[in-house]
Amino acid sequence: MRRFSYCIITNAVRASKLAATLRAVRFQSGDKDIIVCGAPIKALKDVCIDDVRFVSRELAAREGRLGCMRNAAVTHAVGDLIVVMDDDIILKPGWAEAVDAHDDEWDVLATRLLNPDGTRYWDWATNGGRNGHSLLPYDRYDDHVYVTGGLSVQKPDVRILARWNDGLGFYQNEDGDFSKRLHSFGMRIRFCEKAVAVHDDPTNTQHGRWIVKKETQHDDAV
């Protein structure tokens, strides 16, 4: 089994969620390299123990500059496969084995990502084409697929060509921007349905082909 580098970004505000994310990572099979990037290590001393390497990006964490933290984290990764993930992602048992067993015809791999209520999060989605911003069926591909910043797997060569935008942060389409870079370099974005994770945010749910906050309604018209 290949070695995985897990690159987790955090602002250390939700220490209990980060602790749950780390527990799930440690439970995965195989040799692993765990990197936490963002807020100061003193804020994480109870959850980042000896098996975690910390990369400080305090200002970026405070300003919510997600791309800056992701770039810093992947630079320090030494694994055969690099997992980019947020601090509220819970990998289900067997996630790494499913990724490792997947075919090798990809550069960046998305996996199933569910809401706590069992509906889909933005795990396999498109944005910018005739389908607008919407979920895709797991067996469908279009030229505008993108990877959510919350969770993806990439091969080491990706970080050399396609970096995240250092200046983009929350709700600034940083994952769409990154995915456009991937497409521009001819990199293959693919999907692994057998690898399952949960986005630990109970306020989200799936409504048709979209993800919405539970207190909102979505117009079904397309």
C-alpha positions, 0 to 999 in steps of 0.5 A: 500500500502506498504511503499517504500524506494527510494535509489538514488545514485549520484555524484551531477554532474547533479543536474537538472537530480537528481531534475527530479528524485526526482520530479518523486519519490515524485509523486508516491503514498503511504508512502515513504522514500527518501534517497540520497547517494553520494556527499556532501549535500552542492552540493545538497541543492537546490534539497534535501529538508526536505523529503530527508535523505542524506548519505554522501559517498563523496570519493565513489561518486568521484571515481564512486564506485557505489556498495559502495554507494548502500550498504550505501543507502540500509542500511538506508532504512526503507521501506517494499520495497527498490528501488535502483536507479540512479540519472537519472531515471524517474519513470512514474506515477503509477510505485509504484502502479504497483510494489505493485500490482505485485505478491509477488513471488520474492526477486528482481524485475526488471521493464520496463526501457525505453530510452527517444526515447521509445526503451528499456534500459537494463530492462530485460536482460541476460548475461553469458549464450547461449544468451550472453549479450542481452535483453530478451522478457518480458515473457521469463526467463533464468538462467542468468537474471540480474538486471541493477544497474540503477533501481531495487526493493528488499525486505529488507532481500536481503541486509543482504545476497547479497551486492554490491561489494564496489570496483566496479564502472562505466563499471565494471559489478557491476550489473552482479556481484551483480546478480550472488550473488543473484543467488548464494543465490537462490534469485528470480529475476523477472520482472514487465512489468506494472511498467514503468520508463525512463533512462534519457540518450538520447545517448542510443537506442535499436538495436535488442537485444542490447543497443547501443550508437546512433552514433554506429552500432551493428553487428546483427550476434549471 
